[in-house]
Amino acid sequence: MENFLQKYQQFGIHLGLERIQQLLERLGNPHLNFPIIHVAGTNGKGSVCAYLSSILSQAGYRVGRYISPHLVDWTERLSINQQPISQSDFLQVLQQVEKAILPDEFPPTLFEMVTVAAWLYFAQQKVDIAVIEVGLGGRLDATNVCDHPLVSVITSISLDHQEYLGSTIAEIAFEKAGIIKPKSPIVVGILPPDAQQVIQQRATEFNSPVTWVKPAVWAKNQNNIQQTANYQGLEYPLPLFGEIQLINSAIAIATIQILRHQGWQISENALSQGMEKAQWSGRLQWINRQNYRLLIDGAHNPAAAIALRQYVDSLEVSSISWVMGMLSTKDHTNIFKALLRPGDQLYLVPIPNHPYAEPEQLAILAKSLCPNLNHCQTYPTLIPALEAVIKDKNTLPVLCGSLYLLGDFFQLLETNSII
């Protein structure tokens, strides 16, 4: 399957809907065969999609979920009731999509191929509903082909992917507002004022009702065994860590409440069990091994880095060792500013098979921004960096900076390359 996908990797990123609409039409417009929830946002999309698909599955529905990126395998992107598509089914549906490409037309991008495959697979599997995560932006993203989603969700808006979406918050908000459709309800998280104004203007133009969500608050259950949260009087288990999950979980529940008003049968028990069973790898996730405990998180943009630092500070640990790699296109300066503090240790690594920022250059930048780092060193690969960190039992090791780096880590775990 990797060989198949590599054929389309060369076509890069080309935002626009014309190619995917033509492909879908030739395949019988499978995306019109089931209702969707469309989820955009700079951060929080994955968590919200995880909550929504888990709750709807618990309510008895057959739920498709499409996400990006994946951590280890492409099959993670397409799932039904939290079960990823099999390798054989994925290759089969991709081949069906390929047959619909005309020989004289410009080929679709890799993301367009996989997105069409998702629509086709969900239609063939007769899902009741699909939770669809935007890949990049919203307005021209390949997922933005449905005229009337059940709910359009915008989780957050901050600076990221400026080379494609614009250099200001307002410009990025305009792109994400492109998923808003006439008279379709919108659920929106906490936004900067400039973004809020753009979203409200689009909603008003389209006569789309907006639910502006405020974060849930922490609650304590009687046994005090697991963390619980309260949103508008509803108390529920919250399995994912970090203050950021108070807003992400509230967004999911506000979306579920709209579905209930539309006639979807979702009981309080299904909601509670769905929240409890929600899983989302690579985001404030603890890895417990025989010899060490490791915190991992993508933290691939400044807003995500701020959320990670906030969580780490809540742990009240005395020493932090960051193991980091970043893509060359990311905002290295503001990610470092969010994470690094005097006395921290920093271990910098490349990211295999991706255009990464050179660790040596990152080290120079980090030391200029935070000259009182206790330690700053580069490594040729992830394994020796982790081994060096794990030897120090007096520090909290945190692996972050890129979801692709986390994917590399999980692959190393699978092959027992890391103890």
Salt bridges, closest charged atoms under 4 A:
GLU98 OE2 - LYS7 NZ 2.75
GLU105 OE2 - ARG26 NH1 2.87
GLU112 OE2 - ARG19 NH2 2.85
ASP160 OD2 - HIS161 NE2 3.81
ASP160 OD1 - LYS330 NZ 3.09
GLU175 OE1 - ARG139 NE 3.12
GLU268 OE2 - ARG260 NH2 3.18
ASP313 OD1 - ARG309 NE 2.96
ASP344 OD2 - ARG309 NH1 3.00
